[in-house]
Amino acid sequence: MRTCGRVIPKLPPEWRVSPGLTDYATALAEMEARAAFVATGEAGELLWLLEHPPVYTAGTSAAPDELIDPRFPVVSAGRGGRYTYHGPGQRIGYLVLDLNKRGRDVRCFVHNVEGWVIAALGEIGIEAFRAPGRIGIWTLDGGREAKIGAIGVRVKRWITMHGFSVNLSPDLAHFGGIVPCGIADYGVTSAATLGKKADLATFDAALALHRDAFLETLSCGAQNSA
């Protein structure tokens, strides 16, 4: 199938929601294996929603002095970015997508992932936005800008890995062990802190509502040809 001059996968990505807490290292290994199979055509794309036990993950740009208190396991993630925290009450989205067929434009991909998360947050009454020069998803908490979602991706052979995390109802004190994403001047917030409905199922439904539009934007929005 061709759309906007690109060859779009015949089947939509698998939409997987894992119940309970998934060990980070286990999920990382499964995601990397799936990406390798997508690259060879042995498996289809994947949109995977899950939740992790408390863990700090280090991106390729993580600086040692940004790990303040390693109270939880620290895992090298292989993605771009710096330190971030994952834990209960946070929705994680791992996106294993083939940019060979959707437009080889990583910046466009990240921009559209941000747009997808912003649209989903809007469905639960949170006005979120991008902030120039700061990757991630931002909103106002008490009149101050605060981060409610993080973006971190890795692209290998034009197959994407990792994706986003959104703070629904995590223990925000757990972010105190790191400088989140290397940004010390702004705090973090959550849907629960903002007084919004924060359960995983509700947010998953909001993501699903905007999923097809996100995928279509990937197909038509990139400036570079596949």
FIVEXSE-171518 format. One line per 8 residues: number of its first residue (from 1); their letters; for each residue x, y, z of C-alpha. Coordinates in Angstrom, 3 decimals. Each point is the difference from the previous one (the first is absolute). Layout:
N
NUM> A> X,Y,Z ~ ...
//
This chain:
226
1> MRTCGRVI> 0.000,0.000,0.000 ~ 1.270,3.475,-0.886 ~ -0.928,3.201,1.838 ~ 1.602,3.398,-0.594 ~ 2.630,-1.697,-2.139 ~ 0.991,-2.538,2.669 ~ -0.465,-3.727,0.261 ~ -2.123,-0.518,3.110
9> PKLPPEWR> 0.042,-3.373,1.804 ~ -2.977,-2.117,-1.059 ~ -0.867,-0.898,3.596 ~ -0.383,2.560,2.806 ~ 2.480,-0.226,2.872 ~ -0.794,-2.466,2.756 ~ -1.638,1.857,2.894 ~ 1.172,-1.666,3.206
17> VSPGLTDY> -0.905,0.956,3.573 ~ 1.913,-1.921,2.680 ~ -1.714,-0.295,3.403 ~ 1.887,0.498,3.240 ~ 3.661,0.951,0.250 ~ 2.475,-1.119,-2.669 ~ 3.679,-0.262,0.919 ~ 1.921,2.664,-1.903
25> ATALAEME> 2.876,-2.198,-1.159 ~ -2.446,-2.665,-1.184 ~ -2.021,2.547,-1.957 ~ 3.157,1.516,-1.496 ~ 1.189,-3.393,-1.253 ~ -3.399,-0.822,-1.489 ~ -0.267,3.393,-1.689 ~ 3.461,-0.294,-1.538
33> ARAAFVAT> -0.753,-3.524,-1.238 ~ -3.272,1.164,-1.548 ~ 1.764,2.894,-1.731 ~ 2.521,-2.414,-1.507 ~ -2.834,-2.157,-1.345 ~ -1.816,3.042,-1.416 ~ 3.214,0.998,-1.802 ~ 0.173,-3.402,-1.717
41> GEAGELLW> -3.726,-0.193,-0.711 ~ -0.498,-2.943,2.379 ~ -2.406,1.918,2.261 ~ -2.370,2.934,-0.191 ~ 0.185,3.358,1.711 ~ -0.935,0.411,3.663 ~ -1.579,2.654,2.215 ~ 0.547,-1.305,3.537
49> LLEHPPVY> -1.509,1.569,3.132 ~ 1.388,-1.103,3.345 ~ 1.049,0.993,3.513 ~ 3.316,-0.619,1.770 ~ 1.135,-0.516,3.592 ~ 2.085,2.952,1.245 ~ 3.144,0.409,-2.105 ~ 2.322,2.746,-1.199
57> TAGTSAAP> 0.990,-0.289,-3.642 ~ 3.036,1.652,-1.531 ~ -0.013,1.250,-3.567 ~ 3.090,0.415,-2.138 ~ 0.474,3.627,1.161 ~ -0.424,-0.684,3.743 ~ 2.550,1.865,2.130 ~ 1.277,-1.664,3.220
65> DELIDPRF> -0.749,3.038,2.163 ~ -3.677,-0.164,-1.000 ~ -0.396,-3.242,1.963 ~ -0.483,1.494,3.459 ~ -1.285,-2.957,2.045 ~ -0.072,-3.457,-1.660 ~ -2.709,-1.298,2.313 ~ -1.381,-2.180,-2.806
73> PVVSAGRG> 1.750,-2.195,-2.579 ~ 1.796,1.983,-2.706 ~ -0.130,-1.493,-3.505 ~ 1.693,1.151,-3.185 ~ -2.864,0.366,-2.469 ~ 1.816,0.502,-3.307 ~ -2.432,2.768,-0.982 ~ 0.777,3.650,-0.510
81> GRYTYHGP> -0.345,2.455,2.850 ~ 1.157,0.011,3.611 ~ -1.319,-1.430,3.274 ~ -3.664,-0.636,0.529 ~ -2.133,-1.851,2.515 ~ -2.574,-2.694,-0.698 ~ -2.336,-1.417,2.608 ~ -3.547,-0.970,0.972
89> GQRIGYLV> -2.632,2.509,-1.031 ~ 1.902,0.986,-3.130 ~ -1.159,-1.112,-3.444 ~ 2.852,-1.101,-2.216 ~ -0.394,-0.270,-3.766 ~ 2.579,-1.945,-2.006 ~ -0.291,0.612,-3.731 ~ 1.596,-2.493,-2.376
97> LDLNKRGR> -0.745,1.538,-3.389 ~ 1.620,-0.302,-3.414 ~ 1.048,3.430,-1.226 ~ 1.215,-1.558,-3.229 ~ -3.686,-0.152,-0.899 ~ -1.172,3.094,1.864 ~ 2.612,2.607,-0.932 ~ 3.591,0.083,1.222
105> DVRCFVHN> -0.280,3.122,2.116 ~ 0.846,-0.473,3.676 ~ -0.737,3.602,0.957 ~ -3.420,-0.256,-1.593 ~ -0.586,-3.291,1.818 ~ 0.795,1.505,3.405 ~ -2.157,3.050,-0.764 ~ -2.953,-2.220,-0.889
113> VEGWVIAA> 0.409,-2.196,3.087 ~ -0.187,3.186,2.054 ~ -3.134,0.996,-1.894 ~ -1.632,-3.362,0.662 ~ 0.628,0.219,3.740 ~ -1.167,3.618,0.138 ~ -3.250,-0.953,-1.750 ~ -0.568,-2.898,2.417
121> LGEIGIEA> 0.617,2.211,3.025 ~ -2.543,2.436,-1.392 ~ -2.600,-2.772,0.171 ~ 0.427,-0.187,3.788 ~ -0.141,3.764,0.444 ~ 3.696,0.871,0.047 ~ 1.222,2.774,-2.283 ~ 3.514,-1.118,-0.885
129> FRAPGRIG> 2.485,1.538,-2.398 ~ 3.487,-0.129,-1.474 ~ 2.639,2.352,1.395 ~ 2.601,1.420,-2.415 ~ 3.414,-1.483,0.681 ~ -1.332,-2.573,2.470 ~ -0.960,-3.482,-1.174 ~ -3.026,-1.423,1.724
137> IWTLDGGR> -3.572,0.829,0.934 ~ -0.693,2.995,2.201 ~ -2.967,1.514,1.793 ~ -0.720,2.655,2.614 ~ -0.070,-0.962,3.668 ~ -0.888,2.905,2.250 ~ 0.889,2.406,-2.778 ~ 3.486,-1.449,-0.484
145> EAKIGAIG> 1.160,-2.197,-2.860 ~ 0.527,-3.608,1.076 ~ 0.775,-3.176,-1.870 ~ -2.749,-2.594,-0.177 ~ 1.443,-2.236,-2.714 ~ 3.420,-1.036,-1.272 ~ 1.066,-1.012,-3.510 ~ 3.010,-2.193,-0.696
153> VRVKRWIT> 0.614,-1.942,-3.182 ~ 2.581,-2.143,-1.714 ~ -0.002,-0.715,-3.724 ~ 1.966,-2.916,-1.445 ~ -0.241,-0.956,-3.676 ~ -2.895,2.506,-0.062 ~ -1.973,-2.067,2.530 ~ -1.073,2.006,3.046
161> MHGFSVNL> 0.290,-1.128,3.606 ~ -0.976,1.448,3.379 ~ -2.534,2.843,-0.200 ~ -1.755,1.925,2.771 ~ -0.889,0.007,3.678 ~ -2.891,1.947,1.506 ~ -0.433,0.742,3.693 ~ -3.518,-0.984,0.966
169> SPDLAHFG> 0.331,-0.723,3.728 ~ 3.623,-0.917,0.829 ~ 1.725,0.937,3.248 ~ 1.615,3.232,-1.170 ~ 2.478,-0.144,2.889 ~ 1.721,-2.839,-1.878 ~ 1.191,2.503,-2.599 ~ 2.140,1.563,2.745
177> GIVPCGIA> 2.744,-2.564,-0.530 ~ 0.902,1.469,-3.400 ~ -0.006,3.212,-1.992 ~ -2.878,-1.036,-2.269 ~ 1.125,0.173,-3.630 ~ 2.824,2.300,1.105 ~ -2.383,2.916,0.591 ~ 0.433,1.372,3.523
185> DYGVTSAA> -1.934,3.256,-0.402 ~ -3.453,-1.553,-0.425 ~ -1.941,-2.455,2.113 ~ -2.069,-3.041,-0.863 ~ -3.716,-0.458,0.460 ~ -2.685,-2.603,-0.577 ~ -3.634,-0.302,-0.976 ~ -0.873,-0.869,3.617
193> TLGKKADL> 1.838,3.080,1.291 ~ -2.033,2.104,-2.421 ~ -3.223,-1.573,1.299 ~ -0.800,-1.867,-3.215 ~ -1.250,-3.560,-0.468 ~ 3.206,-1.949,-0.049 ~ -0.623,-3.735,-0.394 ~ 1.868,-1.921,-2.672
201> ATFDAALA> -3.081,-1.304,-1.808 ~ -1.415,3.487,-0.525 ~ 3.272,1.298,-1.399 ~ 0.439,-3.086,-2.175 ~ -3.414,0.669,-1.511 ~ 1.054,3.589,-0.707 ~ 3.158,-1.232,-1.734 ~ -2.017,-2.495,-2.034
209> LHRDAFLE> -2.391,2.750,-1.081 ~ 2.877,1.918,-1.620 ~ 2.120,-2.992,-1.074 ~ -1.070,-0.115,-3.642 ~ 0.455,3.746,-0.418 ~ 3.514,-0.330,1.438 ~ 0.896,-2.770,-2.439 ~ -1.459,1.937,-2.923
217> TLSCGAQN> 2.001,3.063,0.987 ~ 3.169,-2.099,-0.083 ~ -0.878,-1.093,-3.505 ~ -0.752,3.449,-1.385 ~ 1.831,2.428,2.238 ~ 3.648,-0.812,-0.569 ~ 1.859,2.260,-2.360 ~ 2.408,-2.657,-1.253
225> SA> -0.976,-2.798,-2.352 ~ 0.269,-3.566,1.140
//
